[in-house]
């Protein structure tokens, strides 16, 4: 079993789509660890604010199989992959860490995700796994968050139950 950390985001009916994603993750993987939910501005385009969260799961799925399963979950929630890469979306789920594996595969499968540089990915994962070590980097999520330029900023937070 591997501990996998996911980044979830939505800015189209975000409460509905994040609730559905969390329910599907629980149904597939059992007990999951869920961060607080943060409201953040769209990055890379003008759009509605996103709701973002981090999730920790344990799985025996291989990274490519997990990536395919996550893409199917996104599609079930109306995610469309055509069009601009940075755009509004019903659901975006990225595998950020998969144990201590480093993966560069098809379909934008990159582990660890370079998106850890964004507060909307890093902060929720720091909340649930501050001691997780980023493979290939050696620093923990706590160390990365302490060094992040947004470390001292306040973010609007919701409890997962508020979804």
Buried (B, 14 or more C-beta within 10 A) or exposed (E): EBBBBBBBBBBBBBEBBBBBBBEBBBEBBEEBBBBBBBBBEBBEEEBEEBBBBBBBBBBEBEBEEBBBBBBEBBEEBEBEEEEEEEBBBBBBBBBBBBBBBEBEEEEEBBBBBEBBEBBBBBBBBBBBBBEBBBBEEEBBBEBBBEEBEBEEEEBEBBEBEEB
